[in-house]
Amino acid sequence: MTAERLARAQAAAQQAGFDALLITPGADLRYLTGYQALPLERLTCLVLPATDDSRLLVPELERPAAEASLARAHGIEIVGWPETADPIALVADMLPKAGRVALDDHMWAEKVLRFRAAMPDAEQLLAGPVLRELRMRKSPKEVAALREAGVAIDRVHARMGEWLATGRTEREVRRDIGNAIVDEGHVRVDFVIVASGPNAASPHHEAAGRAIESGDPVVVDIGGTTEAGYCSDEARTYVVGEPADEFTVHYGALRQAQDAAVQHVRPGVTAESVDAVAREGLTAAGLGEYFVHRTGHGIGLETHEEPYIVAGNDRVLEPGMTFSVEPGFYLPGRYGARIEDIVVVSEDGVERLNVRPRELAILR
């Protein structure tokens, strides 16, 4: 798989007119090599010429980890650099005739500026437009990994009745959920949003010391990363005790809007049209002004990646694209709600990768 991805990246670089790609630790490096390198002040960099063999430059002390990770990778030479060497200059020496070089989007600014100084005659642009086209369309193996991640986070949501109760603080619930994310099949907790009562009106609320009260809606939006490197992300809204009639009505409109948006997903429609369908449903219910974020984001080796499901994105959806569908409403000072599923565009429609019920979950 590594050799195929490297070849595809080289072909894409050639088509874009780049002489080489320079990729430092992050999702792009893991996608191309399988190596989850530590982001350190010491440079680790995949040097991927458009028409030559690739080399992975690593600090000498990181060589054993790189060799263990790339043991089955083909087409990558590992080059260790000693502590007193200048790794930026070493990369520049590998590309003496490069006229156009692409740097990965998440490269540290310090390294970007040093590459500019070391390669003054090379035009340096972002690699994102090249690599995102490869990463956006997930292979069957990647979809299987995301499906596994979705099942794992479903198991956490299935246990929410163990933790959500009146008198417990958001922080206490967050701690329990974080432990369960690992217990249920992730190697890392990426985020835990527990937002109760008026705090649920803040889409990215940090769990606080507020104690849950009877009748509170509670937005729980959680995700982690699995051993395979692929991410989960799922939001459900719960009510502890008896929900207010108005909230129940509003939540019903949200559920219909989310379901309509998911059912709209299929090859050939645009990303922005999915956003429009979700928005239309909430606007009709008088909640449009309280839906303050995009409808979704791509997911894979990163929780947020292309494609983004938002107005103005006219990208046509294709099989293998995976993203969230997560409309919500947020009434300042009162309450909020969100329903989020990860979906994948299939050959003739859509598959939800989260299968937990979307009805309002009432915990008594």
N, C-alpha and C positions, 0 to 999 in steps of 0.2 A: 504493500500500500504506500509506503514511504517513497519508493522509487517512482510510482505512478504520480503521486502528488507533486514531487519535485519536477518531473517531466512536464506536467500540466502548468506548473508555475513558470517554468522556463519558457514554454510556448507562449503563455500569456504575456510574459515580460518582453519577448521578442515582438509580439504583435503590438504592444504599447510603445515600442521604440526604446526600451531600456537595455543597457548593457549588463546590468546586474541588479539584484535585490540584496539589501542588507537587512537582516532580521535578527533582532535582539530578543531576550526572554519575554514570553507572553504567549497568547493564544496562537498567533501566527506561527511562531517557532514550534509549538507543540503540534499544530496541524501538519506542518511540513515534515517534521522529523520524528515526532513522538516524544521528544525530550522536553520535560518540564523543568527548565533551567531556573535557578534562583536569580531573581533580579538584584544584582549586586553592583557596587561601584566598579568592580573588576569587570571588564568587558567580556561577554559571551556574544558571539555574532555568527550567524550563518551567512556565508558569502556565496551567493548563488548566481554565478554568471549566466547570461542568457544562452551561451553556446559552449560552455565548458563544464567540467566537473565541479561539484560543490564542495566547500570546506567549512567545517565548523570550528571556529576559533574559540578556545576556552582557556580560562586560567589553569595553570598546571595543577593546582590543588583540586580543581573540579574535573579533571580528566577521568578519574575512575568512575564518577557518577555518569559522565557523558558516555563513556564506553559501555557501561552496563545498560544504559537506556537505549543506545543505538546498536546493541550487539547484533540485532537482526535487520538493521537498516542497510540498504544497499545504495551505493553511489555517494556516500558522504565520507570524506576524509576528516578525521579529527586532528586538529593542530593545537597543541598546548603552547601557551606562552608563559615564560618565567616571570617571577614577581617584579623584576626590575625593567622588563621590556615595555615598549610603548605599543599596546595592541592596536591603537588607531592607525599608527604608521604601518604596522604589519598588514592590516586590511588594505590600506592604500597601495602598498607594494604588490598586493595580489591583483590589483586592478589598474595597472599603469596606463592603459589606453582608454579607460572608461570615459565616455563623454556624457552619459546620462545614467544616473543611479537612482534607485527608489529605496527609500528608508521606511521601515515599518512605522505605522501610525502612532504607536505607543512608545517609541524610543525616547529615552530620557533626553531632555533639552541639552544637558551638558555634553552628551555624546554626539548629538546632532551638530552642535557648534564645533566640536573638535573634528568631526568628519569634514565639515565645510572648510576648516582651516587646512586640513591635511590633503584635501582633494579640491583645490581651488578652481581647477579647470573643468570639473565635472558638474553638470547641472544636477541638482539634487531635489527630487520631488517625493511625494508620498507613494508608498506601495499599496495603500488601502484600495484604490480603485482597481488594482490588478488582483489582489488576493481576495477581496470580498466576493468577486464573481465566482471564485472557486469554492469558497466556504459557504456561500449562501444556499447552494443546492446540496442538500445532504444525501449521502449514499445510503443504500438500504442498511448497511452496518451502523452508520451514524444514527439513522432513525431508530434502529433497534436499541441503541444506547440511550437515546432520549426517551424512548418508551419505558425502558427500565428505570430511568430517573423519575419519570412521571409516576410509575407505580410505587416507587419508594416514598415519594412525597405524599402520595395518596394515603399511604399507611399512617403517616404522621397525622394528617387531617382526620383520619378515622378515629384517632385517640383523643381528640380535642376535649371530649367530655371528662377526661381524667384531670384536666388542668383548669378549665374555665369555670369559675365559681365566684359567687359574690364574696367580697372581702379579700380576695387574692389580688395582689398588685400585678400590673402589667409586667414588671420586671421579673417577678416570681414565675409567671407563666412563660415568659420568654426563656428563662433558664431551663425550664422543663422541656420546652419545645426544642431548644437547641440540642439538648442531650438526645432527644428522640430522633432528630434528623440524622445523627450519626448512627444511633442504634438501628435505624430502619434502612440503612444501606448507603449512606453517603460517607465520604472521607473528610469532608469539610463543610462547615456551616457558612453559607454566604450572607444570609440576612434573615432576621426574624422581626417582622412588624406585628406588634400587638397593640391595637389602637381601640380603646373603649370609650363609649359615650361620646362626649364632645371631641375627644382626641381623634375619633374616627373621621372627623372632618378634615384631617391633615393626611393626604395620601401617603406620605413617607414619614409618618410619625415614628419617633424613637420611643420605645417602651419606657415608661416613666414610673414614678412611685404611686400613681393613682390606683386606688382600689376599685375593682369592678363592683358596680351597684346593680340591684335588681332592675331589670328592664333595659339594661344597656345593650345596644348593638356593639359587637366587637369584630373589627376587621383583622383577620389573621392572614398575612401574606408572607410566605416562607419559601426558602430555597437553599439548595446546597449543591455540591459537586461530587460526582461519583468517582469510583476508581478509574473508570474509563476516561475521565476528564470532562464528561458532559454534564450539563446543569439541569436542575429542576427549578420550577417557579410556579406556585399555585396560590391563589387567594380564595378564601371563602369568608362569608360574613355570618356570624353567630349572634344569637340573642340569649342572654342569661336571664331567665325569668320570662315574664310575659311582655311581648313586644307591643308598642303603641300602635293603634290602628293606622295612623298616618304613615308610620314607617313601614308597616306591612304592605300598604298600597304602593308606596314608592319602591320597595324591594321587588314587588311583582313586576313593575315596569322595567326595572333593571334586568331581571331574569329574562324577560321577553326580549329585551334589546340585545343581551349577550347571545342568546340562542339564535336570534335572527342574523347577527353578525357572523357567527360560526357557520350557520347554514349557507350563508352567501359565499363562503370561501370555496374556490374551485379553480382549476387552471383557466387562465384567460381573463380573469377579472383583475382589477388593479388593487394595489394596497390601499389607496385612498378610498376606494369604493367600499371596502370593509369598514373603514372608519366612519364613512358616511351613513351606512346602515345602522351601526350602533348608535350614532349620534341622533339619527332621525327618531328612533324609538324613545330615547330619553327626552328629546325636545317635545315630542307629542304629549308626554306625561308632565310637561312643565318643569323638567329637571335639566334641560339643555345647558343653561348657564352654570350649572353646578358640576358639569362634566368637564374638568379643567385640564385633562392630560390626553395624550394620544391613546388610541385604542390598543396598540400593541407594539411589541418589539421582537425581533428575531432572537433566537436562542440556540446555543450549541456549546462550543468550548467556552463561550462567555455568556453570562446571563443576558446582556444587552448587545446585540449585533444586528446586522442587516438581515432581513428587510424590516423597516419601520412602518407600522400601520398607522398612517397619519395623513391628514389633508395635505395635498401638494405632492405626495409621492405617487407618481403615475406608473411605477414599475408594475409590469404584468406578472402575476403570480404563476409559478411553475411547479410541477411535481418535485417534491423533496424540500421545498421551502418550509421551515418550521418557525413558528412565532406564537406569541401570546395573543389572546383576545380577552381584554380586561376592562370593559367599561365600568365606570363608577359614578357616584354622585356624592357631593360633599357640601353639606349645609353648615356654614361657619357657626361655631358655638353650639351646635345642636347634635348632629350625628352624620355619619357617612356610611357608604357600603361599596363593595367591589366584588365582582366575580371574575376569576381569571382561570382560564384553561390554556395549556399549550396545545397547539394543533399542528398537523402536518398536511400540506397539500398533496393529495393522492393523484393517481392518474385521471380519475373522473370525479373527484370531489374533495372531501376533507375527512380526516380522522382526528378525534380528540385523544390526546395522550394522557389526560387526566379524566378519571371516570367517577370521581366522588359526586354525590348528589348536589344539585345546584339550588334545590328548594331552600328556603330560609331555615336554618338549623336552630331550633329552639332547645336550649339546655335548661332543664328545670332541676 
